[in-house]
Amino acid sequence: MQKKAVVLLSGGLDSITVLALAKKQGYACYALSFDYGQKHNAELHAAKRIAAEYGVIDHKIIHIGLNDIGGSALTDSHIAVPSSLQPGIPVTYVPARNTIFLSFALGWAEVLNSRDIFIGVNAIDYSGYPDCRPEFIKAFQSLAELATKAGVEGGHFSIHVPLIEMSKADIIRTGSELGVDYSQTVSCYSADKFGNACGVCDACRLRKAGFELAGIEDPTRYQNK
């Protein structure tokens, strides 16, 4: 019997690569996405397409209102998405987002009797978000074993972060070798309703540079094209 895994699927470049890797490793994949009050939902449409193409066992979209607390350019209508590189942790950081996402994934994994969770965090070519660092993942894995019935009864949860020490170019090369179609993905913080990217936000900057360094044609659809 295949081992079950919960895979966090945003609809972006990193998450589709992680899903492809989990499938390659033989996991029966359950995809989890979030409508968390982000300003656009083009990435959720992408997540639905990706989940269907990869034949996941189930794809859940959880609705949570992080826009109710705001504090991020991705959820707060009063904060603009920057079009240039910012020093420090940028305003696109969503407070506690990965902690919340992983908590839902942990709950679903326990219900499924799964001990494996995949997430596409990266600490090399990234925006400096604190909840993308190895220290955070290690701490959450410890929490998982303290906070769950399965953990207390001796179960061991694994938070898989296969991309965490990879450059964006290496991620793109890896996905391309697995046959990933990156034209399906949406990474942009300011994508329009059709999923076309702005080309100037931090996510677009990292994505464009990754394709250039990988020597692979960028299939992203940009708003100015």
C-alpha positions in Angstrom: 0.0 0.0 0.0 1.3 3.5 -0.9 2.2 5.8 1.9 -0.1 8.9 2.1 1.3 12.4 2.1 -0.4 15.8 2.5 1.1 18.2 0.0 0.7 22.0 0.4 -0.3 23.2 -3.1 -0.4 27.0 -3.7 -0.5 26.8 -7.4 3.0 28.3 -7.7 6.3 27.2 -9.1 7.7 25.7 -5.9 4.6 23.8 -4.9 4.1 22.0 -8.2 7.7 20.9 -8.1 7.2 19.5 -4.6 4.1 17.7 -5.7 6.0 16.2 -8.7 8.8 15.1 -6.3 6.3 13.5 -3.9 4.6 11.6 -6.7 8.0 10.4 -8.0 8.8 9.1 -4.5 5.7 7.0 -4.7 3.4 8.8 -2.3 -0.4 8.8 -2.6 -0.8 12.6 -2.6 -3.5 14.6 -0.9 -3.3 18.3 -1.9 -4.2 21.2 0.4 -4.7 24.8 -0.7 -5.9 27.9 1.0 -8.2 30.7 0.2 -6.7 32.9 3.0 -8.0 36.3 1.9 -5.3 37.0 -0.6 -6.0 39.8 -3.0 -6.3 37.6 -6.1 -7.3 33.9 -6.5 -5.6 33.2 -9.8 -3.2 30.9 -7.9 -6.1 28.8 -6.6 -7.4 28.3 -10.1 -3.9 27.1 -11.0 -3.8 24.8 -8.0 -7.1 23.2 -9.1 -5.7 22.5 -12.6 -2.5 21.1 -11.2 -4.2 18.9 -8.7 -6.4 17.4 -11.5 -3.4 16.9 -13.8 -1.4 15.1 -11.1 -4.3 12.9 -10.1 -4.2 13.6 -6.4 -6.5 11.5 -4.3 -8.2 14.5 -2.9 -7.8 18.3 -3.1 -9.1 20.5 -0.4 -9.3 24.3 -0.4 -9.6 25.6 3.1 -11.1 29.1 3.6 -9.5 31.2 6.3 -9.7 35.0 6.7 -6.2 36.2 7.2 -7.3 39.4 5.5 -9.4 40.0 8.7 -6.1 40.7 10.6 -4.3 42.2 7.6 -0.7 43.2 8.1 0.5 42.0 4.7 0.5 43.5 1.2 -1.0 40.2 0.0 -4.1 40.4 2.2 -4.5 44.1 3.3 -6.1 46.5 0.8 -4.3 49.4 2.5 -0.8 48.0 1.8 0.5 48.0 -1.8 2.6 45.2 -3.2 6.1 46.7 -3.7 7.5 46.9 -7.2 11.1 47.0 -6.1 13.4 45.1 -3.8 13.0 46.0 -0.1 15.5 45.7 2.7 14.7 43.3 5.5 11.5 41.2 5.7 9.2 42.7 3.0 5.6 43.7 3.5 4.5 40.7 1.4 5.2 38.6 4.5 1.9 37.2 5.8 2.0 36.9 9.6 2.2 33.3 10.7 1.0 32.0 7.3 3.1 28.8 7.2 2.4 28.0 10.8 -1.3 28.1 10.1 -1.0 26.2 6.8 1.1 23.5 8.4 -1.3 23.2 11.3 -4.1 22.4 8.9 -1.9 20.0 7.0 -1.0 18.3 10.3 -4.6 17.9 11.3 -5.5 16.4 7.9 -2.5 14.1 8.0 -3.5 12.8 11.4 -7.1 12.1 10.1 -5.6 10.3 7.1 -3.3 8.3 9.2 -0.4 9.9 7.3 2.9 11.0 8.9 4.3 12.8 5.9 3.7 16.5 4.9 5.4 18.2 2.0 5.8 22.0 1.7 7.8 24.0 -0.9 9.6 26.4 1.4 13.0 27.7 0.3 15.7 29.5 2.2 18.1 30.3 -0.6 16.3 32.3 -3.4 13.5 33.7 -1.2 12.2 36.9 0.3 13.6 36.4 3.8 10.3 35.1 5.4 11.1 33.7 8.8 8.7 30.8 8.4 10.6 29.5 5.4 13.8 28.7 7.3 15.1 25.3 8.4 14.9 26.3 12.1 11.1 26.9 11.7 10.6 23.5 10.0 12.5 21.7 12.7 10.6 23.5 15.4 7.2 22.7 13.8 8.1 19.0 13.4 8.9 18.9 17.2 5.6 20.6 17.9 3.7 18.1 15.7 4.8 15.2 17.9 3.9 17.1 21.1 0.5 18.4 19.9 -1.1 15.4 18.3 -2.6 12.1 19.5 -0.6 10.3 16.9 2.6 11.9 18.2 1.9 11.2 21.8 1.3 7.6 21.0 4.7 7.3 19.3 4.0 8.4 15.8 6.8 10.3 14.0 5.8 13.1 11.6 8.1 14.2 8.8 7.9 17.7 7.3 9.5 17.2 3.9 11.2 20.3 2.5 13.0 19.1 -0.6 13.6 22.6 -2.0 14.8 24.3 1.1 18.5 24.4 0.1 18.0 24.7 -3.6 18.4 27.8 -5.8 15.4 28.8 -7.9 17.3 27.8 -11.0 18.0 24.3 -9.4 14.3 24.0 -8.6 13.3 24.8 -12.1 15.9 22.3 -13.5 14.6 19.6 -11.2 11.0 20.2 -12.1 11.8 20.3 -15.8 13.5 17.0 -15.6 10.3 15.6 -14.0 8.2 17.1 -16.9 6.6 19.9 -14.9 4.8 22.4 -17.0 5.5 25.7 -15.3 3.2 27.6 -17.7 0.4 26.3 -15.5 1.7 28.0 -12.4 1.1 31.4 -10.9 3.7 32.9 -8.6 3.0 36.7 -8.9 1.8 38.7 -5.9 -0.2 41.0 -8.2 -1.4 38.6 -10.9 -4.5 39.7 -12.8 -7.7 37.5 -12.9 -6.3 35.5 -15.8 -3.1 34.7 -13.9 -0.9 37.0 -15.9 2.1 38.2 -13.9 3.1 41.8 -13.2 6.8 41.1 -13.8 8.1 43.5 -11.1 7.1 42.1 -7.7 9.6 40.1 -5.6 8.1 36.7 -6.6 8.3 37.7 -10.3 11.9 38.9 -9.9 13.0 35.6 -8.3 11.1 33.5 -10.8 12.5 35.4 -13.9 16.0 35.2 -12.5 15.6 31.4 -11.9 14.6 30.7 -15.5 17.4 32.8 -16.8 20.0 31.1 -14.6 18.6 27.7 -15.4 18.9 28.4 -19.1 15.3 27.4 -19.7 12.7 29.5 -21.5 10.4 31.3 -19.2 6.8 30.3 -20.0 5.3 32.9 -17.6 2.5 35.0 -19.1 3.2 38.7 -18.3 0.7 41.5 -18.2 2.8 43.7 -20.5 3.0 41.1 -23.3 
